[in-house]
Amino acid sequence: MATAAELTGEEIAAVAESLSDPANLNVDTMAAIMHRIGPGLMALGQKVLVALIIFLIGRKVISMIEKMLSRSMEHAGMDVGVTRFLRALTQFVMNVFLLFMIAGQLGMDSASIVAVLGAAGLALSLALQQSLGNFAGGLLILIMKPFRVGDYIISPSGEGRVSMVGLVYTTILTTDNKAITIPNGTLSNSTVTNVTAMDKRMLELKVGIAYEADIRTAKAVLERVYREHPMVKKDEDIKVFVDSLGDSSVVLGIRGWVETADYWQTRWDILEQIKLSFDEAGIEIPYNKMDIHLKQ
């Protein structure tokens, strides 16, 4: 007896012709048709039912595995971006495996499905080549952690505080509150300076004084300003030195250490205090002047 899957084209055409002619629609004809295709429909229905059960159970298992994986990664303290990526990747792989199971149950050729998926994947990868490069860069950033949300970074594309690290783009906020979106592929292939990676930061300033000024007095003033500021670390060395002899000034340098979070406020305070202290000590800071001579 032929099943629905085994019926030839001629037999299917004959059945269709019988159904299209109202004169043939009687009990005997319908019984004959059902006798021929009934077992095949039953077999197909069983396959569809089993495939549906496999789908429902598979989705339940995938959901359970995702929850277990999420809890494990949370306990391990993994980055949120990495966690989301691994969850999405796991879900994709398991859904593909579930698709193959359902296709096999329905009698489909797995090799054909693999070929179609491979061709689609190749076409998609060619169309999204740049985006895939950014995606790979984002994955490297999330795994290697050269910077995190809240860090202040300097890159060829701009500098600012990191507000979001995604799988494709990273967003930073500048000091004047402008949002800069940088592709992760660009960040992963360029030099990035993480200013806030360390707890402390060197505060180095260079100040020019007149050649007529007393160097020892100027150095003492600079060191005193550093030591008197409450945010400069007193347990770290403070170095004052002659950095260079310029065309119109002797350039003095001074180095000290501050907490990274206090860097800019300390810098602004000390620059102001140096100017006030030099004025009190009578130390001149040279600047460009223009002399105008009038001829009569």
C-alpha positions as CSV (number, residue, x, y, z in Angstrom):
1,M,0.0,0.0,0.0
2,A,1.4,3.4,-1.0
3,T,1.9,6.0,1.7
4,A,1.6,9.8,1.2
5,A,5.4,10.0,1.0
6,E,5.4,7.1,-1.6
7,L,2.7,8.4,-3.9
8,T,3.9,9.2,-7.4
9,G,3.1,12.3,-9.3
10,E,0.6,10.5,-11.5
11,E,-1.2,9.1,-8.5
12,I,-1.4,12.5,-6.8
13,A,-2.7,14.0,-10.0
14,A,-5.3,11.2,-10.3
15,V,-6.5,11.9,-6.7
16,A,-6.7,15.6,-7.4
17,E,-8.7,15.0,-10.6
18,S,-11.1,12.8,-8.7
19,L,-11.7,15.5,-6.1
20,S,-12.1,18.2,-8.7
21,D,-15.0,16.4,-10.4
22,P,-18.2,16.8,-8.3
23,A,-19.6,13.7,-10.0
24,N,-17.0,11.6,-8.4
25,L,-17.5,12.9,-4.9
26,N,-19.4,10.0,-3.4
27,V,-18.8,7.9,-0.4
28,D,-17.0,5.1,-2.2
29,T,-14.7,7.5,-3.9
30,M,-13.8,9.3,-0.7
31,A,-13.3,6.0,1.1
32,A,-11.0,4.8,-1.7
33,I,-9.0,8.0,-1.5
34,M,-8.7,7.8,2.3
35,H,-7.7,4.2,2.0
36,R,-4.8,5.2,-0.3
37,I,-3.6,8.3,1.5
38,G,-4.8,7.7,5.1
39,P,-1.8,5.6,6.3
40,G,0.6,8.2,4.8
41,L,-1.2,11.1,6.5
42,M,-1.2,9.2,9.8
43,A,2.6,8.6,9.5
44,L,3.1,12.3,8.6
45,G,1.0,13.4,11.5
46,Q,3.0,11.2,13.9
47,K,6.2,12.7,12.6
48,V,4.9,16.3,13.0
49,L,3.6,15.5,16.6
50,V,7.0,14.0,17.6
51,A,8.8,17.0,16.0
52,L,6.5,19.4,18.0
53,I,7.3,17.5,21.2
54,I,11.0,17.6,20.4
55,F,10.7,21.4,19.8
56,L,8.9,22.0,23.1
57,I,11.3,19.9,25.2
58,G,14.3,21.3,23.4
59,R,13.2,24.9,24.1
60,K,12.7,24.0,27.8
61,V,16.2,22.4,28.0
62,I,17.8,25.4,26.2
63,S,16.1,27.7,28.7
64,M,17.4,25.7,31.6
65,I,20.9,25.6,30.3
66,E,20.9,29.3,29.7
67,K,19.9,30.0,33.3
68,M,22.5,27.6,34.6
69,L,25.2,29.3,32.4
70,S,24.1,32.8,33.5
71,R,24.3,31.9,37.2
72,S,27.8,30.3,36.7
73,M,29.1,33.4,34.9
74,E,27.6,35.7,37.5
75,H,29.3,33.8,40.3
76,A,32.6,33.9,38.3
77,G,32.3,37.7,38.2
78,M,32.5,37.8,34.4
79,D,31.8,41.1,32.5
80,V,28.2,41.8,31.6
81,G,29.0,42.1,27.9
82,V,30.9,38.8,27.8
83,T,28.0,37.1,29.6
84,R,25.5,38.4,27.1
85,F,27.7,37.3,24.2
86,L,28.2,33.8,25.6
87,R,24.5,33.4,26.3
88,A,23.7,34.4,22.7
89,L,26.3,32.1,21.3
90,T,25.1,29.2,23.4
91,Q,21.5,29.8,22.4
92,F,22.4,30.0,18.7
93,V,24.4,26.7,18.8
94,M,21.7,24.8,20.7
95,N,18.9,26.1,18.5
96,V,20.8,25.0,15.4
97,F,21.2,21.5,17.0
98,L,17.5,21.5,17.8
99,L,16.7,22.4,14.1
100,F,18.8,19.5,12.9
101,M,16.9,17.1,15.3
102,I,13.5,18.3,14.0
103,A,14.6,18.2,10.4
104,G,15.8,14.6,10.9
105,Q,12.5,13.6,12.5
106,L,10.6,15.0,9.6
107,G,12.8,13.1,7.1
108,M,14.6,16.1,5.7
109,D,18.2,15.8,4.3
110,S,20.6,17.2,6.9
111,A,23.3,17.7,4.3
112,S,21.0,20.0,2.3
113,I,20.3,22.1,5.5
114,V,24.1,22.3,6.2
115,A,24.7,23.5,2.6
116,V,22.0,26.2,2.8
117,L,23.2,27.4,6.2
118,G,26.8,27.5,5.0
119,A,26.0,29.5,1.9
120,A,23.8,31.9,3.9
121,G,26.6,32.3,6.5
122,L,29.2,33.0,3.8
123,A,27.0,35.6,2.2
124,L,26.2,37.2,5.5
125,S,29.9,37.3,6.6
126,L,30.9,39.0,3.3
127,A,28.1,41.6,3.6
128,L,28.9,42.3,7.3
129,Q,32.7,42.1,7.1
130,Q,33.3,45.4,8.8
131,S,30.7,44.8,11.4
132,L,32.2,41.4,12.2
133,G,35.5,43.1,12.6
134,N,34.0,45.5,15.1
135,F,32.3,42.5,16.8
136,A,35.6,40.7,17.2
137,G,37.2,43.8,18.5
138,G,34.4,44.2,21.1
139,L,34.8,40.6,22.2
140,L,38.6,41.2,22.7
141,I,37.9,44.3,24.7
142,L,35.4,42.6,26.9
143,I,37.7,39.6,27.5
144,M,41.1,41.4,27.9
145,K,39.6,44.5,29.7
146,P,42.1,47.2,28.6
147,F,39.4,49.6,30.0
148,R,36.1,49.4,31.8
149,V,33.0,51.6,32.1
150,G,34.0,54.7,34.1
151,D,37.7,54.8,33.0
152,Y,39.1,57.8,31.2
153,I,40.8,56.8,28.0
154,I,42.7,58.6,25.2
155,S,42.5,57.2,21.7
156,P,43.2,58.5,18.2
157,S,39.4,58.9,17.8
158,G,39.0,61.0,20.9
159,E,39.3,61.0,24.7
160,G,36.8,60.9,27.5
161,R,35.2,58.8,30.2
162,V,33.8,55.4,29.0
163,S,30.1,55.3,29.4
164,M,29.3,52.0,27.5
165,V,31.2,49.1,26.1
166,G,29.1,47.1,23.7
167,L,30.0,44.2,21.3
168,V,30.2,46.5,18.3
169,Y,30.7,50.1,19.6
170,T,32.1,51.9,22.6
171,T,30.7,55.2,23.8
172,I,32.8,57.8,25.6
173,L,31.7,61.1,27.1
174,T,34.1,64.1,26.7
175,T,34.7,66.6,29.5
176,D,32.1,69.0,27.9
177,N,29.5,66.1,27.9
178,K,29.7,65.1,24.2
179,A,29.1,61.5,23.3
180,I,31.6,59.9,21.0
181,T,30.8,56.5,19.5
182,I,33.9,54.6,18.4
183,P,33.8,51.2,16.5
184,N,35.5,48.5,18.6
185,G,37.5,47.4,15.6
186,T,39.2,50.8,15.6
187,L,39.9,50.7,19.3
188,S,41.3,47.2,19.3
189,N,43.7,48.1,16.5
190,S,45.0,51.3,17.9
191,T,46.9,52.6,20.9
192,V,44.6,53.4,23.8
193,T,45.8,55.2,26.9
194,N,43.9,54.3,30.1
195,V,44.5,57.4,32.3
196,T,42.5,56.0,35.3
197,A,43.9,52.5,35.2
198,M,46.2,53.2,38.2
199,D,45.2,54.6,41.6
200,K,47.8,57.3,41.6
201,R,49.2,59.6,38.8
202,M,52.3,61.7,38.5
203,L,51.6,65.5,38.4
204,E,54.4,67.1,36.5
205,L,54.5,70.8,35.8
206,K,57.0,73.0,33.9
207,V,57.4,76.7,34.7
208,G,59.7,79.2,33.0
209,I,61.5,81.8,35.1
210,A,63.7,84.8,34.0
211,Y,67.4,84.2,33.6
212,E,67.9,87.0,36.2
213,A,65.8,85.1,38.8
214,D,67.4,83.1,41.5
215,I,67.1,79.4,40.6
216,R,67.4,78.1,44.2
217,T,64.7,80.4,45.4
218,A,62.4,79.4,42.6
219,K,63.0,75.7,43.2
220,A,62.3,76.2,46.9
221,V,59.0,78.0,46.2
222,L,57.9,75.2,43.8
223,E,58.7,72.5,46.3
224,R,56.9,74.4,49.1
225,V,53.7,74.8,47.0
226,Y,53.7,71.0,46.3
227,R,54.3,70.0,49.9
228,E,51.6,72.4,51.3
229,H,48.9,71.1,49.0
230,P,46.7,68.6,50.8
231,M,46.2,66.3,47.8
232,V,49.9,65.8,47.0
233,K,51.1,62.6,48.4
234,K,53.7,63.3,51.1
235,D,55.0,59.8,51.3
236,E,56.2,60.0,47.6
237,D,59.3,61.8,46.4
238,I,58.8,65.4,45.1
239,K,61.5,66.3,42.6
240,V,62.3,69.8,41.4
241,F,64.9,70.2,38.6
242,V,66.0,72.4,35.7
243,D,64.3,70.9,32.7
244,S,65.9,73.1,30.0
245,L,67.5,76.4,29.2
246,G,65.2,78.1,26.8
247,D,65.7,81.2,24.5
248,S,64.2,83.6,27.0
249,S,63.7,81.5,30.2
250,V,65.0,78.8,32.5
251,V,62.4,76.1,32.5
252,L,62.0,74.4,35.9
253,G,60.2,71.1,36.3
254,I,58.5,69.6,39.3
255,R,57.1,66.1,39.9
256,G,54.8,64.7,42.6
257,W,52.1,62.1,43.0
258,V,48.4,62.5,43.5
259,E,45.3,60.3,43.5
260,T,44.1,59.8,40.0
261,A,40.7,61.1,40.9
262,D,42.2,64.3,42.3
263,Y,44.6,65.0,39.4
264,W,42.9,67.9,37.6
265,Q,41.7,69.7,40.6
266,T,45.2,69.5,42.1
267,R,46.8,70.7,38.9
268,W,44.5,73.7,38.7
269,D,45.1,74.6,42.3
270,I,48.9,74.3,42.1
271,L,49.2,76.4,38.9
272,E,47.3,79.2,40.6
273,Q,49.4,78.9,43.8
274,I,52.7,78.9,41.8
275,K,51.8,82.2,40.1
276,L,50.8,83.8,43.5
277,S,53.9,82.5,45.2
278,F,56.3,83.7,42.5
279,D,54.7,87.2,42.6
280,E,55.3,87.3,46.4
281,A,58.9,86.2,46.0
282,G,59.5,88.6,43.1
283,I,60.3,85.8,40.6
284,E,59.5,86.9,37.1
285,I,57.8,84.5,34.6
286,P,58.9,85.6,31.2
287,Y,56.4,86.2,28.4
288,N,56.6,87.6,24.9
289,K,56.7,91.3,24.6
290,M,56.4,93.7,21.7
291,D,58.4,96.9,21.7
292,I,57.2,99.7,19.3
293,H,59.6,102.4,18.3
294,L,58.2,105.6,16.8
295,K,60.4,107.7,14.5
296,Q,59.9,111.4,14.0
